[in-house]
Amino acid sequence: MSAPEAAPGGTRSRTAQSAHSIAELLGVLWERSQDATAQVTAPASLPQMRLMHVVDRQDGIKMRTVCRLLASSPPSVSRMCDRLQAIGFLERLPCPDSGREVTLRLSRAGKEHLQRIREQRETALHQAIHDMPASKRRALARGLTELAVQLAATDGRQRTEPGAHTTA
């Protein structure tokens, strides 16, 4: 994310302040969801859970691709894979395209573990949304829909325009 833009007089613009506030709020909400599921995520650490989510989205993903997506070094990813394989959550398989590469997939136990975490997070989110007044739920839905549209547009621009930055 680029640095907040400065308005005349050195203060941040309202848009930049809003973006900063939203990012902080999303961070707090994410931390709360992690705290709410901490007992369920064990025995895997949070970085290992991120790895599991990546592998779950792309069954048979190459380890090299996981390193890139997680912005982690191969030795770090390999150690996480060692631990996940040791607890029965991950399987390493030879790559069908290349004998030198390894592909990853979640084991049945790994998929079940992720499902339990998703169910617990969904239950907590459902309860929080249920407790909101209907007008606030509608406003949240409209706001999140528009945020998703804008993020997709920004992502598309960044893919087609190397080096292009958008400011909040």
Phi, psi and omega in degrees: 000137181284163180295148179301139181286146180264135175270168177307138181091001175085003179268154178287148178291163178298322179298314180296320178296318178296315180299318179297315180296317179296316179299317178296317180297316178298322176298315179297315179298320179296316178299319178298320179293324177292318178299319182294335181248013184303319181290335181275328184290334178300142015269004181272145177280170179298316176298324178293325177295320176301315179300317180298320179296318179297314181293324179296323180288333184225076180304131181083019181292144178284144181300324179300320179292321177299317178303315180295313182295326180269355184053046181236157179284152178305319179297323179294314180295320179298318177296318177297319179296321177304313183293316180294324177291321180296328179266004173086018182263344188224147175237136173257134181229150175295144179286131180294336182275332188211129179289347183268346183255160181239139173252158184236146171209153179282143173282173177301318179296322178295318178295319179295322179297312178298321180297318178299318180295314179300318180296319180293317178295319180296320179297315180296317179294316179302316181296316180297317180291321178301323182283350179281149172298149183305320181296324179288324177297316179296318179296320178298314180299316179296315181296316180292324177297313180294321177299316178298319179298314182293320178295320178296319179294317178296317179298317178297318178295320182292329178288323184271341181237086180305133179083356181285138179236144172251147178251149181283000000 
